[in-house]
């Protein structure tokens, strides 16, 4: 399906799956929406932490429709699943946020590692979560972030098992996409970045790591959700991990 098809089905409540493996070739994005009072600090936070929070577009206040990634697409109902945060807690997980929308909301669309997966697959590097139609494995880490205002904490990473003979190539390929997280932040040894049990991801689904494979970790756009737990803002909205905004932009437009 095209990105427009996926967004339409999501808005009609007919698409409710993780978006990994859908609309190959098109940029996917994480979503964070905050009251305008916090927007300037959050934008500075993204600029200070470009690996986990690569800012692709800012929308609002006063509108929820994109102008750059998919002109006219309404961010209140074109993602398959959203989270609504109240006082730092994930209180609701819903298919649309029309009843929660308020005119002072500012939406931030952040780059997603699903965007570089197409290049890995084209190079013959297998991605198990795509093959098994699962959500990617994501973990909280001990990697510190640069704090700005109320936003601080540690990075979240996504993990893909890569055959040991292809790890260097995977690093080079993904390094061409700095605006969708770029090259990995860590390779192997999950305990070195605070991951105690690789079989138990904090977000997404577990996948097996075979004998000749190495876990490779990329910065993840779920990081702001980890940060929101600490910031305890009175109100915020995010995508549900793995349920992304699918844009009309091609991945290759962001390659360097």
C-alpha positions, 0 to 999 in steps of 0.5 A: 500500500502507499503511505496515503493508503496506510494513513487513511486506513489508520484514520478509519480504524482499519490498520492497527499493526506495527508499521515496520515492513510496510510502505518500503522506501518511505520515511517513518517518524516518531511522534511527540506532542506537547503543550506550547509552554514546553515546546521550545525546551523540547526542540532544544532537547532534540537539537542537543540529542540528535541521535535519538531525537532527529527532528524532521518536522514541527507542526503547530500550535493551532494546527495538527496537519503536516506541511513537510513530511505529508502535506495535509495529513492530520496527526490526530488520527493517521498513526495506528496507535497513540499514547496519552500521558498525564502527569508522566504516566501513560494513561491511555493507548488509543487509535486516535486523539481527536478527543484529546486535541487542544489548540496549544499542542505542538507536534514533533516528528522525529526520525525512525530507524524503520526508515533505514531498514529498506537499505539493510534489506536491499543489501541482503542483511536479514532483519528478523523482526521484519521477517517474523512480522514483529515489533522491533526490540527496544531497551532502556539503557544507561547512556545519558542524554544532554538535559534541557529544561525538564527533559533529561534521562537516558537513551532508548535503543532498538536492537537488531541481531546481525550476522557477525560477517555483516556488522561492519557493513550494517554500520556503514549503510545506516551511517548514510541516514543521520536524520533517521538515527544513523550508525549504531550507538553500540555493538555487542555486550548489552550489559555495557549500556545497562541492559540486564536481560537481552531476552526481555525488551522494555518495548516491542517484541523479543527476537532470538539471537542466533549463534553467529549473530551479534546484537547491534543497537541503534538510538531509538525515537522512543527515547522521549517516552522514557524522558516523559516518565521523568519530566512528569508533564501534566499532558503529552501525546506520543505514538505507541512504540512501533506504530509510526507516522508513515510519510510521503518522503522517500528514504533516499531523500535523507541519505548522505 
